[in-house]
Amino acid sequence: MSLRPRLPADLEAVRSLLAASGLPADNLGATRGWVALREDRLVGHVALEEASDGVILQALAVAAEARGTGLGRRLLDRAEAALEGHPALARTDSIGPWLLARGWQPLPREAVPPGVAATRQFAGSRCARTPIFARPSGASMATPSPIHDAVRTAYGRIAQGGGGCCGPTSSCCGGGDRAEAVAQGLGYDPADLSALPAGANLGLSCGNPTALAELKPGEVVLDLGSGAGLDVFLAAPRVGPTGHAHGVDMTREMVARARQNAETFRARTGLDNVTFHHAQIEALPLPEASVDVVLSNCVLNLSPDQPAVWREIARVLKPGGRVAISDMVLLRPLPEALRASVEALVGCIAGAPLQGDLERMVAEAGLVDLRLEPKPGAVEAMLPSDDPLAAHLRQHLPEGLNPADYVASMYIRANKKQLMQK
């Protein structure tokens, strides 16, 4: 099935689809929409209406023949991508659980902005008792910083195939032909890598958190900084059709690439249990206590507010949930020139926390049972001697010392406390 913007010629078929789904079709002229086609038959639709003080999600419908295929989630993905972080509202008694899983929240009628309240979707008594859901802008994108901007620019270039952020052949932050070698050097199974959609592995890893997590069927997994989808696509078969794998990334180009890869993944595996969200990891778009396992692979060090990330991890984890993260940790303070280096930042070095600071952040977030396990050889796999970032680092390190003397790739494991049994 293919998705495309709705055309005027589609309106008659859209109205028929909405009527068959018990949805009103008298407001289409005020919306922009997207349709799903199967062999030239219109089998799905979603629309957005812009009011003076918000955007309204509406007219989401899937034909009976296409239900159970994940088309509804794909249409929601397309609509949310168009929102680009703006606040939105929806009035629905059918897809509330889907919206809640994406970070939308119930909203009382009296809290609806006046411009939205005056639209045909919200005015009058026709749907007065239908639940209202809101997607606030803060639920998906925290306030950006210069660090966010630098990282987003660098990784957007990688997503578009423009080489690594540290140079055209840098492996530490993607690009070139080294992605496969880097992943295998960090412990990924070649058979798993060969089953991925093309382009899902960009060589951005510093470990293999999916293997560390010991995932079980039916679990809900969240990958922070999911990139093109590598660890999400590895997690999804492990949790199976009764589980779900979410990915969050703040770079729009990465999310677009991951969603494109998801089409290949669904066709190849028959699984429809992956969702990619455009959001910052300091403001996760999932409800509290909704996730069994949080994964991340060399991303937390890129955040300018790592304590907030750990608080968000603790918020979304279910009681008894667990953390399985691979990230960079400083063994000693970096020279000032490297701490201020943009190349070292986007290369996952300058933002790495000292081990003591990491232990403090995890404890202050309320997580317990922290275990740190250095991965021998990981820094060397990420930064071979001919890597541009490795040369940049050596230029600013004392003579005789190497990057591995300052930073280590570590597996980071922790748990959220179980609720006390009465």
N, C-alpha and C positions, 0 to 999 in steps of 0.2 A: 504494500500500500504506500502511496506517495502523498505528501502534504504540499500544498501550495496556497498562495493568497486567494481569497474568494473573488470571483469575477461576477459582473452583473448577470452574465448568462447562467450562473449557478443558482440564482435566487429562487427560482421555482422549485428546484430539487431540494434546496435547503429548507424551504417552507414545508415541503412534504415530510422531510426528515424530522423537523421539529414537531409537526403535528402528530406524527406517529409516536413521538417520545413524550407527548403531553406537554410540550413547551410552547409558549407564545412566540409568534413569528411576526408581530406587528411593529417591531422596533428595528428591524435589520437595517433600514436606511440610515440610522444614526450610528452604526457600528462599522468597524473594519473586522474582517474575519478571515479564517483559514478553513480549507476543506481537505478532507482525506478522500482519495480515490482508489478504488479497486477495480481494475480492468475497465476504466472509464465510468464506473458507477460511483456516485457520491455516497459515501458511507460514514462520513463523520464531519463535524463542524464545531468551531468555537469562535467566539467574537469578543471584542473589547469595545466599550463605549467610553469616550473621554468626556468627563464633566469638568466644571470649572475648578473643582477642588478634589478630584480623584478620578480613578479609572475603574470601570465596572466590568468584571468578567461575567459573561453570560452566554446563553445558547450553546452550551456544550452538549452535544448529542452524538451517539454512535448507533448506527443501524444494527438491527438484531443479528444480521449475518456476520458482523465484525466484532461483536462483543466477545470478551474473553481473550482477545488478541493483544491487549495492552494499548489499543489505539487511544482510549481515553487519556491515559497517562501521556502519550506522545502529543496529543492535542494540548494538554495542560502545559507540557514542556514548552511548546511553541508559543503559547500565549504568555507564559511567564518570561520567556526570553524577550518578548516584545515590550514587556513592562520595564525592563532595564532598571530594576531597583526602585521604581516609583510605587507609592502606596496604591492599593487596589482594594475593592470590595466585591463580594459576591453574595447573591441571595439564592440559597439552594436547600432543598431537603433531600438531595440524593448523593451529592459528592462531598458532603461535609468531612467524612473521615479522610478522604484523599487530601483535602485542603489542610486539615489539621496536621497530617503527616509532613506537609511541606512548610510548616511554620505559620500558617494562617491561624487566627485566633477568633473565637466567637465575639461578636460585637452587639451591644444592646442597641435597639432602634434609636434611642434618644442620642446616641453618640455618632450617628451617621452625619457626615458633613452636609451642610444645607444644599450645596450645589448638587450633590449626589441624590439627596432626598427629594429633590424636585424633578428628577428624571422619571420617565415612564416606568422603569424597572422598580423604582422604590416608592413612587407616589401612589396614593389611593389605597384601597383595602383588598385588592385582588390577592396579594401575597403577604398580607399583614402578619400572618403567623409563621411565615417561612423564615428559618434561621438565617442570620446574617454573619458573614465571616469577613475579616479584614486581614490584609497583608500589608503591614506598615513597612515603610522603607527601611526603618532601622532593623527589621527582622532579617534582612538579607544583606545589607551593606552598612557597616559601621562607618564612622567618620574617617575618610581617607587621610593619609599622611604622605609626606615626601617619600618615605620608605615604601609605602604601598605603591606609589606612582612609579618608582624606579623598578620595583619587582614586576609590576604589571606590564610595564613597557618591555622589559627583558624577556619575560616568559610569553608575552604575546607574540614577540618576534620568533621565538622557538616554535610556538604553535602553528605559525604561518610558514614554517620551513626555512626561516632565515638564519639557521645556524645557532650555535650556542651563545649564551649571553656573555661569555668571557672570551669569545673568539670563534672563528669559523669551524674549528675542530675540537673545541673544548668538550670534554666528556662530563665534567663535574656538574654542568648545568645544561646538558642536552646538546643535540646537534651532531653533525658528522656521521661517520659510520660506526661509531663505537658503542652505541646504545646496547646492542646485544652482548658485546664483550663485557661491558660494565655490569649489566644485570646478572650475567652468569658468574662474574667475579664476586658478586655480592650474595650469591647463593640461590638465585632463581633457577628452577629446573628448566633445561632447554625445551623439554616437551611442553611445559606450561607456556613458555614464551612463544613457541611455534603455533599454539592454538589461539593466540590473541588476534584481534582485528589488526590489520596493518596500520602502523602508526600509533598504536596504543602505548608502546614502550619508547619513550623519548630519551632514555638514559639519564633520568633525573633522580635516581635512587641513591641511597646510602645504606641500604639493607633490604631485608625481605620481611616486612611486618606481617604479611598475610600468613606465612608459614608459622610465624611466632604465635599467632592468635589462636590456633587450634579451634577453628570455626566449626560450628555444629549446624546441622539442618534446622531451619526454622528461625535462626537468629537474624537480628537486624544489625547491620554493620554500617559504620560511617567512616569514610576516608577523608581526612582533612588535607586539602590541597591535592585534589585527585587528578589534576592535569588532564591528559588525554585518556585516562581511565584504566591504567595498568592494574592497580591493586583492586579496583572495583570489579573488573572483569575476572580477576583471579578469585575474588571472594564469592562472587555470585553463584557459581556452580557448587561451592562448598556449602552455602546456606540453603541452596535448592529453591524450588518453586514456592515453598512455604515461608522462606525468609526473604530478606531484601537487602540490597547493597546500595547505599547512598554515597555520592561524591559531592564535595563542596570545593569550589575554586573561585577566586575573585577575578580571574582573567577571562574576559568574555570569549576571546579566541580559543582558549583552552576548553571552555565549556561547550562551545560550538563543535569543536573537534571531537570531544568525548561523546556528545549526543549523536554525531554522525557515526562514530565507531559503534555506538549502541545499536544502530540499525543492523550492522553486520553481525554483531554479537547475537541479537535476537534471531536473525535468520539462520545462523550457524548452529545455535544451541537449542532453540525453541523456548528459551527462558525469557520471561518478561519481568525481571526482578531487579532492574537497575534504574536509578534516577540520578541525574546530575543537576546540581543547584548552583546558580550564580550568586555567590555570597562571600563575605569575608569570614575567616575562621574566628575572629573576635566577636562575631554576632551570628551564631549558627541558626539556620532557618528550620530547625526541628523542635518539637515540643520537649519539655523536660521529661526525664525518665522514659524515653522512647527508644533507646539504643542499647543493645547488648554489648557491643564491642566498638571501640574507637581505634581506628588505624591512622597512621600518618607516616609518610616516607620523606624525610629530609625537607620538611616544610615549616615546622614550628619555629626554627631559627630565623625564618624570614619575617616573622611578625614583629612589629614595633611595640606590641603590648602582649608579651607572652603570659604574664599573670592572668590577663583577661581570657586568653585561649584556654588555659587550664581551668578557669572557673566555668567556661562554657562546656568543656569536656565533662566536668563533674555534673553540670546541670542536665545535660541530655542523657547521661548514662542512667540506666535502670539501677536500683539497688542490687548490689552484687555484680554489676557490670564491670568490664575490664578494659584496660588500655594496653595496646600492643603497638608501640611506636618505634620507628628507627629514625634517629636524628643525630646531629652533630653536637658534641659537648666539648667545651674547652678544658684542657688539662692545666693550663696556666694562662694568665692574661696575655692577649695579643699586643704586639707593639702598636703604638698609637696610629702610625701610618696605615696599618692594616685595618684597625677598627674604623677608620674614616673612609676606607676604600669602597666605592660602589661595586667594583669588580669582586672584591672579597665578600661583600654583602650578598649579592645575587648568586654568588658561587657557594653559598651556604656555610661560610666561615665566619665573617665578621659579626653576624648576629647570634652565633652559638653562645649559649649561656655557660658560665662556669658551673662545675658539678654542684658546688654548694648552693648556688642560686637556683639551679633546677630542683634540688631537693626541697628548698624552701617553698618554691612556687607550687609544687605538687602537694605539699603538706597544707599550705594555706588554702588551697582549693578544696580541701577536705577528703582527698584521696589517701588511701592507705596501702601498705604492703609494697612500697616502691622497691623495684629491683633494677639495677643498672648493669648491663653486660656489654663490655667493649667487644667489638667485632674485629679481630685481628686481620690486618691486610686490607681493610675496607678503604682507608684513606689512600693507600697506594693504588687500589683499583680505580678509585675516582680520579686520582691525580697522578697519572703516569708522568714520567720525567719530561716528555715532550708536550705536555698539556700547557696551553697559554696561561691558565690560572696558576698552575704549579710554578711556572717561571716568575709570575708576578709576586707570589707569596715569598719565594726564595729571595727575591730582590730586597725584601723588607725584613727578613729574619736575620738574626745574628749568624755569623759565619759558623758553619758546622752543624747548624740545626735545620731540621726539615719540618714540613707541615705536620707530620705525624707526631712530632715532639710537642705540638701545641694543641692539637685537636684530635678527637677520636669519634668514630661512628659507634654509637651505642644503641643497644636494644633497651627500651624503657618500658617497663611493665608496672602496672599499679591496678588497684581495685577501688570500687566504690563500696562503702560499707553496706552490708545487708541490713534490712529493717529488723528491728528487734521483734522477736515472736512474743505475743502475749500469752 
